[in-house]
Structures are given as C-alpha cells and as structure tokens.
C-alpha cells in the first residue's frame, strides 16, 4: 500500500481526463489556426501571413485582417492549453494528441474550402 486514499486517485484520474480534454481542444485550435492561415493566404504571400514579408507588403483586405487576427488568437489559445495540459500529461501523450490538428485542418479545408483530400 502506498498510503494513498481512493479520493486522491480519483482526483488524479479526473485531472488526467481534464488534461486530455484540454490537449484535444488545443489540437483543435491549432487546426483552426492552420485553416485561418490558409484563408488569409489566398491573396497574400506566405511570408506576409507570417508577418515577415515587409519588403513586398500588400495591405490585407478586411476579411484577411479577420483571418489573420483569428489565426493569432487560435495560436495563442492552443499554446496556452497545450502548456497547461503538460501539468498532468507526459510529452509523449501530448505529442500524439496534438496530431489531431492535422485532421481538423484537413476536415475544415475539405468541407469549407472544397479542397480535395488525396
């Protein structure tokens, strides 16, 4: 016996489940960030979407500003959730769950942008 009571173990399970939920939400936000970057890059160059293309700057349209702002908010939220979930999950689990971002991005591209998945 480790001297651990049942409620403490139940709390650990609850915390782990909460962390898995946070990590899944983080992966979804990273997927949304990638989708917003795809929408913003329809007319803008890749470096400009990454805010590095100052020499060839094109002023974004209002809809592109919205996509850029959403991309930033999704990235910040995703990173905060990912970092917070590391309190209860090991890096291996976080790495596996974070791959959901690819699936979210693919699903949004296929459904909203009518992209082909090959």
N, C-alpha and C positions, 0 to 999 in steps of 0.2 A: 504494500500500500504506500502511496506517495503522500498521504495525509491530505489529499485534495478532496474537497466535497463535491457532490454531484452538481449543485448550482454553479460552481466555478467552471466545471467542464461544460455545462450547458451554455454558460456565458461565452466561453471560447468558441463553441460551435456557432453561436449567434453572431459573434464578431467576425468569424471567418465567412459566414454566409453574407453578412453585410459588405465585407471587403470584396467578395466575388461580385456582388451586385454593383458596387462602385466601379470595379475594374471593367465590368461589362458596359456600364454607362460611359466610362472613359473611352473604351474602344469605339462605341457608337459615335461619340463626339469627334474622335479622330477621323472616323469615316465621313461624318458631316463636314469636317474641315476640308478633307480632300475633295469632296463634292463641291463645296463653295469655291475652292481654288480652281476647279475645272470650269465652273460657271464664269468666274472672273477672268479666266484666261482665254475666253472665246475671242476677244479682240485684243487683249493686252498680251505683251510678251511674258514669258516665264519669269525672267529676272524682275520685270516690273511688278508682277504679282507677289514676288518675294521681297518687294520693296528695295531692290538693288539696282534697278535699271534707270538710274537718274540721267544718264547721258542720252538715252533715247526715250524720254518720258512722254507719254501720251496721257492727257488728262482723262481719268476714268469717267464714264457716264454715271449718272446717279444709281442705276441698277448695279453697276460694277462696284461702286463705293459700298453699297449694301452687302454685296457678296464678299468684299474684302473685309469689312467690319465683322460679318458673321464668321468668316474664316478665322479671324483673330480671336473672337470670343470662344468659338468652339475649341481652338487650340489651347487657350488658357484654361478653360474648364476641364478639358480632357487631361491636361498635365497635372492639374491640382488633384483630380480624382485618382489618377494613377499614383501619384506620390503619396496620397493619403492611404490608399489601399495597401501600400508596401508595409504599413504598420502591422498588418495581420497576415499577409501572404508572402510567400517566398518569391524571389525573382523569376524562377522557372515558371510558376503558375501565372504570374503577371505577363510574362512573355508569350505564353500560349494564348491566354485570353485576349491579349492585345491584337492578335491576328484577326480578330473579328472586324477590325477597322477595314480590312481589305474587302470583306464580304459586304459590309454596309455600303461602302463606296461603290462597289460593283452593282449592288442592287439599286441604289439611287440612280446611278448612271443609266442602267438598263431601263428603269421604269420612267424616270423623269426626262432624260435626255435622249431616250430611244437608241442607246448605244447597243451594238451587237456584242455579245459575250461569246468569244471563240476559244 
